[in-house]
Amino acid sequence: DEVVKGIEDAIQFAPLHNPAHLIGIKEAFKLFPHLKEKNVVVFDTAFHQTMPEHAYKYAVPHELYEKYGLRRYGAHGTSYRFVSDETARFLGKDKKDLRMVIAHLGNGASITAVANGESRDTSMGLTPLEGLVMGTRSGDIDPAVFSFLAENANMTISQITEMLNKKSGLLGISGLSNDCRTIEEEAANGHPGAKLALEMFIYRLAKYIGSMTVAAGGLDALVFTGGIGENSDIIRERVLDYLGFLGLHIDQEANLKARFGNAGVITTTDSKAVAVVIPTNEELMIAHDTARLSGL
């Protein structure tokens, strides 16, 4: 009960996720009452608890952190734990010897620097709104947007927050859809909004890869995962086009093959680092954690 209460108290940090998860947890209690003593909750923020203070703190008065927990928490940690292990296995390396930048790209998208097998920095912050352009989320934005829209559009804080979470990103830019497949198709057909949405998504991602390379202390492996990361050869190619200065060069044939659940290196052999596609499996990681924590 105290864990459920903790999740309820943290709804403000994950407003799109925690309420839905709580419904699932409470229904599970009803359907499987005999298992209540062995229920396990796996938090997407856990992997990022290794971030150094200079990465997770905001440049605001310190008492806001002490009183309210105002800091960067990140998300997609379950995916990053699985993918960092799987990347090392796939490349035949020890994960502690790899400096990785992992991009989990889906309707929700984030990117994480991993060094010594640990999270060093990530793009999502206090909530999953910070960071990359996403399906319906704006990602990074000047916080003065709140006062600007309040004064000029008569919008409330809750209206602006909902707009940034549910009506922005690919959907807001394109005016068409939050589905990257639709955006790619319409961009190819010349739709201006779709073309701009795709370019903003790719540009923001490439910029973040550069910054996460700093956080990781260098780059041995750039990893694409998640629904978009695993399947969009177009986005991967165009992101790597931006990253030629890092010595990453696309292998066109390998990039096309690395789709629909197929892992693979997508850079040429003369690249200074490898870019690789690794399908994630968050459900398997949750199952492993549940077995371990429940003593099975």
Secondary structure, 3 states (H helix, E strand, C coil): CHHHHHHHHCHHHCCCCHHHHHHHHHHHHHHCHHHHHHCCCCCCCHHHHHCCHHHHCCCCCHHHHHHHCCCCCCCCHHHHHHHHHHHHHHHCCCHHHCEEEEEEECCCEEEEEEECCEEEEECCCCCCCCCCCCCCCCCCCCCCHHHHHHHHCCCCHHHHHHHHHHCCHHHHHHCCCCCHHHHHHHHHCCCHHHHHHHHHHHHHHHHHHHHHHHHHCCCCEEEEEHHHHHHCHHHHHHHHHHCHHHCCCECHHHHHHCCCCCCEECECCCCCCEEEECCCCHHHHHHHHHHHHCCC
